[in-house]
Amino acid sequence: MKSDFYLDRVTKSESAEILLKYHYLKDISKGFKSGYNYGLYKKNEFSPLNIGGIQGVCIFTGLPVPELAKSAFGLSRTEQDGLFELSRLCIHPDVQKEEHNITSWFVSRAIKKLRKDTKVRAIISYADSEFHNGIIYRACNFKYCGLTDPKKDFYFKDGTKHSRGKVKGMEGEWKERSQKHRYVMIFDKSLELKWDEVI
């Protein structure tokens, strides 16, 4: 029952506890941004699920790049206040199996807590098309704004990805980057969404 669960603010290290085990991004051990982190807990630690400890995490951070504010809302790179990305979401797989709709329940309540803790004008989230389509965000009433533009990343021969700067003369290859489904939830009615909503 959902009434058995509650949310609480958690630290980056507490978030990592579940992300390192169950999040689909394989490179998460290299680090992730921490921000407003909300953990999912069960009131009775001796639950039939026999899990104990943190059972889910939802992390909201600032926008990953300032240009995103211009792309999504036509705002300048200095107008980032109140704009967030739902950057990490993970729930223990046993909890997902046992509790119907627990993920949308968790995300909705995490957003409510975020809005109590700070000013929130809008939230953007992405779903990597290689792993999922973000149906959970639709269930939480985010607007769907289609896929990101196709892009490529340069990889060196040893398999590491080039991060910044020119690649001319370097040995390696360009690889297609998986596109991401874009989702937006707007609270500030003065914001004008520049992305086209896809119904």
C-alpha positions as CSV (number, residue, x, y, z in Angstrom):
1,M,0.0,0.0,0.0
2,K,1.2,3.5,-0.8
3,S,0.4,4.6,2.7
4,D,3.3,2.4,3.9
5,F,5.8,4.6,2.1
6,Y,7.2,8.1,2.8
7,L,9.7,10.5,1.3
8,D,12.7,12.2,2.9
9,R,15.6,14.4,1.7
10,V,18.7,12.3,1.3
11,T,22.4,13.0,0.7
12,K,24.4,12.2,-2.5
13,S,26.0,9.2,-0.9
14,E,22.6,7.9,0.2
15,S,21.4,8.3,-3.3
16,A,24.4,6.5,-4.7
17,E,23.5,3.5,-2.6
18,I,20.6,2.6,-4.9
19,L,21.7,4.3,-8.1
20,L,24.9,2.2,-8.3
21,K,22.9,-1.0,-7.9
22,Y,19.8,-0.4,-10.1
23,H,20.0,2.6,-12.4
24,Y,20.3,1.7,-16.1
25,L,23.2,4.1,-16.8
26,K,26.3,2.0,-16.6
27,D,28.7,4.9,-16.1
28,I,26.9,6.3,-13.0
29,S,29.8,5.1,-10.9
30,K,31.8,8.0,-12.5
31,G,29.7,10.4,-10.7
32,F,26.3,12.2,-10.9
33,K,25.1,15.7,-10.0
34,S,23.4,16.0,-6.6
35,G,20.8,18.6,-5.9
36,Y,17.4,18.3,-4.3
37,N,17.5,14.5,-3.6
38,Y,14.4,12.7,-2.3
39,G,14.5,9.1,-1.0
40,L,11.7,6.6,-0.9
41,Y,11.4,4.6,2.3
42,K,9.0,2.1,3.7
43,K,7.6,2.9,7.2
44,N,7.9,-0.7,8.4
45,E,11.5,-1.7,7.9
46,F,10.5,-5.4,8.4
47,S,8.3,-5.3,5.4
48,P,7.4,-8.4,3.4
49,L,9.7,-7.0,0.7
50,N,12.6,-7.6,3.1
51,I,14.6,-4.7,1.6
52,G,15.3,-2.2,4.3
53,G,17.0,1.2,3.8
54,I,16.4,3.5,0.9
55,Q,14.1,2.0,-1.8
56,G,14.1,4.7,-4.4
57,V,15.6,8.1,-5.3
58,C,14.5,11.1,-7.3
59,I,17.0,13.9,-7.9
60,F,16.3,17.4,-9.2
61,T,19.3,19.5,-10.4
62,G,19.9,22.7,-12.2
63,L,19.8,22.6,-16.0
64,P,22.8,20.7,-17.4
65,V,23.7,23.5,-19.8
66,P,22.6,27.1,-19.7
67,E,21.7,27.0,-23.4
68,L,18.8,24.7,-22.6
69,A,16.9,27.6,-21.0
70,K,17.0,29.4,-24.4
71,S,16.1,26.3,-26.4
72,A,13.1,25.4,-24.2
73,F,11.8,28.8,-23.1
74,G,13.7,31.5,-25.0
75,L,15.5,32.6,-21.8
76,S,19.1,33.9,-21.6
77,R,21.8,31.8,-20.0
78,T,21.5,34.1,-16.9
79,E,17.8,33.3,-16.4
80,Q,18.2,29.8,-14.8
81,D,16.5,30.5,-11.5
82,G,13.7,28.0,-10.8
83,L,14.4,25.8,-13.8
84,F,15.2,22.2,-12.9
85,E,16.0,18.9,-14.5
86,L,14.7,15.6,-13.1
87,S,18.1,14.1,-13.6
88,R,18.0,10.8,-11.8
89,L,15.1,8.4,-11.0
90,C,15.4,4.9,-9.7
91,I,13.3,2.5,-7.6
92,H,14.3,-0.9,-6.3
93,P,12.9,-3.4,-8.8
94,D,11.2,-5.5,-6.1
95,V,9.2,-2.5,-4.9
96,Q,8.2,-1.8,-8.5
97,K,6.9,-5.4,-8.9
98,E,5.0,-5.3,-5.6
99,E,3.6,-1.8,-5.7
100,H,1.5,-0.9,-8.7
101,N,2.1,2.7,-10.0
102,I,4.7,3.3,-7.2
103,T,7.0,5.2,-9.6
104,S,4.4,7.8,-10.7
105,W,3.3,8.1,-7.0
106,F,6.9,8.7,-5.9
107,V,7.7,11.3,-8.7
108,S,4.5,13.3,-8.1
109,R,5.2,13.5,-4.3
110,A,8.9,14.3,-4.9
111,I,7.8,17.2,-7.1
112,K,5.4,18.5,-4.4
113,K,8.2,18.4,-1.9
114,L,10.6,20.2,-4.3
115,R,8.0,23.0,-4.7
116,K,7.8,23.3,-1.0
117,D,11.6,23.4,-0.6
118,T,12.4,25.9,-3.3
119,K,11.0,28.1,-6.2
120,V,10.1,25.9,-9.2
121,R,9.2,27.5,-12.5
122,A,9.6,24.4,-14.7
123,I,11.0,20.9,-14.7
124,I,12.6,19.2,-17.7
125,S,13.3,15.5,-17.9
126,Y,14.8,13.2,-20.5
127,A,14.3,9.5,-21.3
128,D,17.1,7.8,-23.2
129,S,15.5,6.1,-26.2
130,E,18.0,3.3,-25.9
131,F,16.5,2.2,-22.6
132,H,12.9,3.5,-22.3
133,N,10.4,6.0,-23.6
134,G,9.5,7.9,-20.4
135,I,6.0,6.7,-20.1
136,I,6.3,7.4,-16.3
137,Y,6.5,11.2,-17.1
138,R,3.3,11.1,-19.2
139,A,1.6,9.4,-16.2
140,C,2.8,12.4,-14.1
141,N,1.3,14.9,-16.6
142,F,4.6,16.1,-18.1
143,K,4.2,17.4,-21.7
144,Y,5.9,15.3,-24.3
145,C,8.1,17.3,-26.7
146,G,9.5,14.7,-29.0
147,L,13.1,13.5,-29.5
148,T,16.3,15.5,-29.2
149,D,18.1,16.2,-32.5
150,P,20.5,13.4,-33.7
151,K,24.0,13.9,-32.5
152,K,27.4,12.2,-32.7
153,D,30.2,11.8,-30.1
154,F,33.9,11.2,-30.9
155,Y,35.5,8.2,-29.3
156,F,39.2,7.5,-29.0
157,K,40.5,4.0,-30.0
158,D,40.6,3.0,-26.3
159,G,36.8,3.5,-26.1
160,T,36.8,6.7,-24.1
161,K,34.6,9.6,-25.2
162,H,36.2,12.9,-26.1
163,S,34.6,15.6,-24.0
164,R,35.6,19.0,-25.3
165,G,37.8,20.7,-27.9
166,K,38.9,19.9,-31.5
167,V,39.4,16.4,-32.6
168,K,41.2,17.1,-35.9
169,G,44.2,14.8,-36.3
170,M,43.1,12.6,-33.4
171,E,42.6,8.8,-33.9
172,G,39.2,7.5,-33.2
173,E,35.7,7.5,-34.7
174,W,32.4,9.3,-34.5
175,K,29.4,7.3,-33.1
176,E,25.7,8.1,-33.1
177,R,24.4,9.2,-29.8
178,S,21.1,7.8,-28.7
179,Q,18.3,10.3,-28.9
180,K,16.3,11.3,-25.9
181,H,12.6,11.8,-25.3
182,R,12.0,15.3,-23.9
183,Y,9.4,16.0,-21.2
184,V,8.5,19.3,-19.6
185,M,6.3,20.3,-16.7
186,I,5.6,24.1,-16.3
187,F,4.4,25.9,-13.2
188,D,5.2,29.5,-14.1
189,K,2.5,30.4,-16.6
190,S,4.6,33.3,-17.9
191,L,7.0,30.8,-19.5
192,E,6.5,30.2,-23.1
193,L,7.5,26.7,-24.2
194,K,9.4,26.9,-27.5
195,W,9.4,23.1,-28.1
196,D,6.5,21.7,-29.9
197,E,4.3,19.4,-27.8
198,V,3.6,16.0,-29.3
199,I,0.2,14.5,-28.5
